[in-house]
């Protein structure tokens, strides 16, 4: 039986000439419609961001001086702050569009809200591919391995972490094999890696210190 995350990204369909990706959000426990690869990347970033309580696509419609603007995402943080997020390809960004972003950013700032603007320079293809790969492991419970977390190395690679888990806990915990456990520890932010580079067996990773 497939887990929900194995079906989280369905093949795009076209609605009124626009390619739509149906993405199942584990954070929201509901599907979200996305209109571009950049939007998919942003949705994945929000899924992994521990500060975000909930988010949605095209949630808030804004109107200033008879000019309309609907940011690609609206999000609420756990400390109840409201974020508006717009993603856009830099090659499609002209001065008129930037003036619009500045105008609505100032409007929201006056109301204690924030407009975040991101392009493919931040949401790189490599970063998105890494997040897509790790997303399925957000459903894996890493708790059976957390009692040995202090015994795991501070600096390692994915392959070395997998071997360390085998040494410390020879018998896999339930259906979770050691490699899956290693990836789950990374997905749940117990280990950090440079996501500007592909996550591979030889990728350096570092343990995240939790206060």
Secondary structure, 3 states (H helix, E strand, C coil): CCCHHHHCECCCEEECCEEEEEEEECCCCEEEEECCHHHHHHHHHHHHCCCEEEEEECCCEEEECCEEEECCEEEEECCCCEEEEEECCHHHCCHHHHHHHHHHHHHHHCCCCEEEEECCCCCCHHHHHHHHHHHHHHHCCCHHHHHHHHHCCCEEEHHHHHHHHHHHCCCCECCECHHHHHHHHHHCCCEECCCCCCCCCCCEEEECCCC
